[in-house]
Amino acid sequence: MISGCSGGGKSTLLAELKARGHAVVEEPGRRIIAEETARGGTALPWVDLAAFLHRAIEMALADRAAAAEHDGWVFFDRGLVDAASALEALTGEPVLRRVCTAHRYHPRMFLAPPWPEIYTTDADRKHGFDAAVTEYHHLTAAFAALGYEIVTLPKISTLARADFVLTSLGEDIAQV
């Protein structure tokens, strides 16, 4: 699982891990935005955030089930904890512990810290850097509360970050 600050380099890192032959599951939020935009739907974070987060939880659960079919590492760009913690913060609905305890990822997860030098907004990321920093602190607390070992990604090149992740998981990168 790779989570953390919006605009912290997660997707770029995951593209590198995919290029190295690892299975990667794209961020549910970006897929939902593409689907909702294409069909004129309203489950968008800037229209109906609760509906968007419910869809993200459903998609993350389906992604986890599908990942069981893969051999080797499967890297998730965000996922269940991100969506459940955001929904709980938004609505007060106690979903984080209930859903995320029953459906766990690998105990070690990687967290991308705020990195203002690379942060940008785009059509799908409309919030500013301050909101991304708040999100990072919220996610740090959520993953810690669920007992995950949090490994903060260093602010280094994408290639070095990918090496760092794989080495942290015990993979011999000299053979990759």
Summary of the structure (lengths in Angstrom):
residues: 176
radius of gyration: 15.6
end to end distance: 19.9
largest distance: 47.3
contacts: 530
relative contact order: 0.21
helix: 52%
strand: 11%
